[in-house]
């Protein structure tokens, strides 16, 4: 999907020169280069499409955005592209890059750096990966996409710089200061992605070692008449008490089941498929009346355990409260997003979970109404957050979920950039600006364009951060009891127009969330 979008939009950018669209194009170039280095893009896709598409347009030389993309591709995956692309295509790429070379510009220095990397055999970049054959891909000239983001056969370690983790963003959230003006074109800023492994997010199913069975510290009553073994943790409890609280527990402790169970310690032992933490949570609800404490939302680990256990063991009152928390923090309607409400993972007490963990939990528990917002909260922090190899076990996304999250992020970012550019740059009119000093009185001057760029950057944020399209941009701050405009150069009418326009954009994006993340069939 990403490669297809890259090829299709490449021709579009010959005609469209908006900076917003250009940034989206370059983000895809970053992603493709990293995928190529990791072995997720087939050799034929590299050889026949990616580079060729950048130098085969209707113009004799690449446009600026195409030259920027070539810099990104070779700077992140030069060794891979040199090995698998047609040599004549690679030579042509470098021949065309010479036309953009100017040692006195930032881009010129980057081009010089890329030429130096090639001359030195792409030092610092990993060797080309060994591509696995795509099943059913018989035509070598076809366009294979990364096979559902499947991992390559070898464990590759790309030698690319890791960008610092993105800041946590809560929707809607306001910034205290406007973004500083960019010192160089965002197209030159190379976004690097962490290498990652797709791990099994479920608990290990290896056989229980009887020599490592450990009695639970709390729920191991001497007068208990039944044992429950969850993996290597042993509980000794009372059938009469537990059977009162759930039809599933009554079935578990039915006389027929107890009569046929092994009794290594003098009482029947039932094997349970529950995690020890989940069964502990269940026993807390039964034996401890004050648990859970409902004057606050529990920590995410406890919340996850409660959600799993209350549905399985039919505790409707507790489950209803849990689902109320989900609906409040991950609303189903646009009206549910308010500036004063804690949204997303910020709602949980204790350590804030990674948004990927929340997304995995909601998918496993089939909380479909909360998934659009959960996908957004996970994707909004950008690609490095979605794919970081240092994520905790429960925050590692499956290939299918990761693909949906990346696709949604790219779609939302493109809409955010295009619509915000149109809002800020495309609606300049002196008729709306009665103040003589407002830059909109002479919107085409270089000084006015520079100020407009600051407004644009303030609203959309840097590309490395993902997207903040549902975040309310702050145009006013309260200082010493007074309301002060963040961009004092512009008149009140301009600020109100941007505030109103961005409110409409947020509503538009909210409607497209399910389709952007592939939740609509």
N, C-alpha and C positions, 0 to 999 in steps of 0.2 A: 504494500500500500504506500509506504514512504517513498520507495524508488519510483513507483508509478506517478505519484504526485510530483516528484522531482523532475521527471522527464516532461510531463505535461506542462508544468508551470515554467519550465525553462524557456519555452517558446513565448509564453505570456510576458516574461520580463523583457523581451526585446521591445515590446510595445509599451509596457508600463514601467515607469521609473520612480514610483513612490518609494520613499525610504522604508515605509512600513512593510510593503510587500517584499522588498529586497531583503529585509532582515529575516523574514520567514524563510525565504529561499536559502539564505546562508545558514540558518539553523539546521535545515535539512542536509546541507553539505557537510556540516560538522558531524551530524549523526551518521551519515553514510561512510565518512572517512573512518570513524571509530569502529563501525560495524565491519568494515573491510579489514582493519587491523586485527580484529578479534576473530575473523573467519566466519562472519554471519552472512556475507554477501558472496554469491557464487562468482567464480572466475569469469564465466561468460558474461555476467552482468557488468563486471568491471570492463572487460575487453570491448564489448559491443555497444554499450549504452552510456555509461556514466561520463567518461571523458569525451567520447565521440559526440554526445549530445551538447557538450559545452563548446565545441569548436566547429559544429556543422550547421550553425544557424544561417539565416539569410544574409547576415553581414559578413564581410571578409575578415574582420577581426572581432574578438570577443568584446562584449560590453564590459563596463566596469564591474558589474555584479558577477559576471561570468569569470573574469580574471580573479576576483576575490575568492570565488568558489574553488578555482584551480589552486590558489595558494593554500586554502584550507585542506583540500584533498591531499596535496603532496606534503604539506607540513605535518599532517597527522598520520598519513598512510603511504608515504612515498615509496617505501620498499615494496609494499604490496602491489601498488599500481605499476611500478616499474617492472615487476616480475610477471604480472598477469595481463596487463594491457598490451595492445598491439604496439610494438616499438615505434612504428611510424606515427601513431597517434600521440604517444608520449613526446616524441621529438617535436611534433607540430604544436603541442601544448606549450612547450618551453620556447619555441620560436615565437608564438603569439604573445607570451608573457613579456618578451623583450620589448614589445611595442608599448608596454605599460611601465617600463622601467625608468625611474628617475631617482637617482641616489639622494636627492634632496627632499623626498617625500617619505612618509611612513610606509606607504605601500611599496615604494621602490626598495626600501630597506628590507621589507619582508620578502620581496621577490629575490633580492640578492641573497638572502638567507636560504631560500629554497634552492637556488642554484648551487649554493655552497654545500647544502646537504646532499644533493645529488652527486656532486663531484666527489664527496667523501664517502660515497656508498651508503647514504642514508644513516649515518652513525646516530645511535641513540634510538632509532626506531626498530621495532621488533621485526624479525624475519617474516617473509610471507607465510601465511598459514596454509595448512593442508586442507583443501576444501573437500567436504564429503559430497558424494553424489546425491542429488535430489531424486527421490523415488518418482518414477513416471516422467522425469524431465529428459526426454530422448533427444529433443532438438537442441543442439549446442548453441544455436543462434537465438533461442528464445530468451525471455527475460525472467529468470527465476528470482523470486524475492527471497529474503532470508527465511529459511524454512521454519516458520512460526517462531522465529528467534531461537531455533534449536542450537545447542552448544556444539562447537567443533570437536573432532575426535581428540585433539591435543589440548593440553591446558596451557594456553598462551598468556603471557604476561606483557602487555603492551607498555612500552616505556614512554608514556605520555605524562605530562604534569597533571596532578590532581588539583582541581579547583577547590577552594574551601567550601565546607558545607553551607548551603543556603540558609538564610535566616528563616525562622518559623514565621508564617503569615497566618493571621486569623481573618476570616471574612465576616463582615466588612471591617477593615482596619484602616486607619488614617495615618499618614506620615506627618512628622512634626516639621520637617523642613523640605523645601523643594530640592529635587535632584540637581546636582551640579551640572553645568554644561559639559557635554562630551568633549574631550580633548582630541579625540581621533574618531574616525568613522567606525561605527559599531560593526561594520562588515569585516574589519581587520581583527577584531577581538576573537581569538580562537577559543571556542568552548570545548573543553576536554571532558570525556566521560570515563568514569571508573569502570574497570573490567569487573565482571560479575559472574556469579555462578547461580544457577537455578537450583535451589535446594528443596527437598521435600519439607513442606511446612507442617506436616502431620507427624505425630509421635512415632518413634521407632517401634516396629512390630516384631522385634527379635524375641525368641523364646525367653520365658522367665527363668532365671537361675535361682533354684530353691535355696542355695547357700547364701544368697544375698538378701533374702526376704527380711524386711525390717518392720517391726510393729510400729503403728502410728503413735506419736508421743501423747496425743490427747484421747483419741477415740479407740482405746484398747481396754475396754472395761472387763474386770475379772469376772463379773457376774453376767457378761454377755453370753448369749446362747447361739451365736452364729458368727462365723468369720467371713469377711469379704476381702478378696485379694485383688488389688488394682495394680497391675504390673508387679513391682517388688515391694509394695507397701501393703501391710496387713492391718485390717480393721477388725475389732471384735465388738459387736454391737448387739442390740436387743430387737428381735424380730417383732415383738408385740408393739414396740414404740414406732419403729419404722413403717410397719404395715398400715398404721393409721393415717399416714400422710401422703400416700400415693398408690394408685392402682398398679403402677409398674413395680413398685416395691412389694406390694402384696403378691404379685405374680412371681417375683424373684424369690420370695420366701414361702412359696406354696409348699405344703407338706410333701408333695410328690418330688419337688426339686431337692428339698432337704434330705429326704430319705435316700436318694441316690448319690448324694454328694460325698466326697471323701472327707474324713474327719481326723486329720493328722494330730490335732491337739485336743481331741476329745469332744469337739463340737463340729457340726457341718461347716465346710468351707465352700463358699460360692465364688467362682471366678467372674470378675466384672471387666467389661471392656472400657470402663471409664478411666480417665486419668485420675491419679491420686489426688491432685489438687481439686478436681471437680467433685469427687466423692466427698472430700473433706468439706467443701462448700455446702454440699447437700446436708451433711451431718450437722454442720453449724446451724443451718436453718431449722433443723428438727430439734436439736438439743439446746440451742441457745436462743431464747425468745427475742433477745435484743438484736439479733443478727438477721438480715442486714440492717445497718443504721440508715434510715431513710430521710434524715434531715440534710444529707449531702449525697452526692453521687460518689460511689466507691471508686477506688483506683481501677485502672483498666484491667489488670489481671483478675481481680475479684469480679468485676463486671462481666468479663468474658466467661468466667467460670459459671457465674449465676445465669447468664443467658443460655448457655449450653444445658445446664442441669435442670433449670426450671421448665424448659420445653420438654425435655426427655421424660422427666418425672412428674409432669403435669401439676405444676404449682402456679395456677393461673393468676392469683393475686400478685405474686412477686413478678411474674413475667409481664403483667400489664404495666407495672411500674417501670420496669426496664425498658419496655417499648416506648413508654412515654418520654423517657430520657432520650432515646434515639430520635423520636420525632421532633423533639425540641432542639437538639443539637445538629441534626441533619434533616432540616425541614423538607416537606414535600411541596410546598408552595413558595413562591417568591416573597410573599408577605411575611413568611417566617423568618426572613433575614432582616434583623434590626441591629443598629449600631451598638445597642446596650446589651445584647444577648451573647453569652459565650457559645461559640459555634465550633463544630468539629472536635478534634481531640482535646481541645482546651477545656472541655466540660468535665473531664475526669479529674478526680483528686489524685494526689500523689504524683509520681513522675509522669510527664506527658508522653503518651505513646507515640511512636512513629505513625503517620497517617496510613502507611501501607498495612500496619497491623490491624487497624480498624477496618480497612477495606477487606482484608482477608477474612476477618471475623464475620462481617456482614454478608459476604459471599457464601461462606460456609453455612451460615444460619438462614440463608435465603431471605434476607431483609430487603426485598427488591425496591420498596419505596424509598429507602435511604441510599441506594447505590449511586444515583446520579451525583448527589452531594459528596458522598464518600470518595468516588472517583475523582471529583474535582479537587477535594482537599489533598488527595495523594499526588495528583498531577501538578498542582499549582506551584510546587516548589522546584520543579524542573527535572531534567533527565538525570542529573547526578544523584538526586534524592531517590528517584524511582529505582535506579540500577546500582546503587552503591554496594560493593561487595562486602562492606563492613556492617551491613544491616543485621539486626538480630534475626534469629531463625524465623520467628513469626511474622517478620516484616518483608521476607523475600517473596516476591510475586511469582506466580506460575507464568510460563511463557505466554499463555493465552491472555491472562489478565494484564501482563506487562504490555503486550501488543495493543490492547484496547486503551490502556492508560496513555501510551505514547501517541497513538493516533488521535485521541481526544485532545491531548495537550497541543499537538500541532494544529488541529482545527481551531481550537479556542484562541491560540496565539495569533493565528492568521487573521481571524475576525477582529481580535483586539487591536492589532496593528493597523489594519485597513480602516476600520471604523473610527478609531481614534485619530488617525491621520486626516480622514475626511472631516471629522468634527473640528479639529484644531486648525488645519491648513485650508480646508475646502469651504469654510463658511465665513471667510473674512469679508466684511462689508462695512464701509464707512457709515452707512445709514444706521447701523446699530451702535455707533460709537459717538455719542455727543461730545465726549471730552476730547479736546484738541490734541492732548499729549498721548492719547492712546495709540499704540503701534498699528492698530487696525485702520487708522486714518490713512496710512501709507503702507499697506500690507506687503508690498512687493520689494521694499527696500531691504538691503542686507542686514541692517540692524534689527528690523522687524522680524525677518526670517529667523535670526539667531534667537530672539526671545520666544518666538513660537516653538522653536525646537526644544527649548527648556521646558515649556509647558507640556509638550508631547512626551519628553523623557520622564517628566514628573508623573504623568498618568500611567504610562505603560511599564516603566521600570526597565532594568537591564535584562537582556535576553537570557542570561545565565540563571535568573531567578524563576524562570518558568512563566507563569501568567498571574496577573492580579486583576483580571477583568471583572470579577465580582466584588472587588474591593472599592469602597467609596473614596475617590481621590479628595484630598484635603486642599481646599483653596482658601480657607480662612483659619487663622489661629487666634486664640484668646490670650492677649498679653496685657497684664496689669488691668484686667477687667474690661479691656476694650477689644473689639473685633478687628483684626488686622488681616489684610489681604496678603496671601503668600506671594502673588505676582502683582506687586503694586503698580507696575507699568501699565497694566490693562485696566480698562474701565469696568465698572460693576456689571454692565450689560454683557460684556464678553464672558466674565466669570459665570454669570447666571446661565448663559447659553451653554457653556461647557458642562456645568453641573446638571442641567436639564438633559443635555444630549447624552451624557454618560449614564444617567439614570435610565434612559431609554435603551442604551446599549446593554446594561446589566439585565434588564427584563428580556431582551432579545436572546442573550446568551443563556439565561436560565431555561428558556424554552428549548434550546438546542442541546442541552446537556445530555439527555438520554440518547439521542441519535449520535452525538459526537463520540460517546464512549461505547457505541455499539450495543446499547441496551434495548433498542427497538427492533423487533423482528418483523 
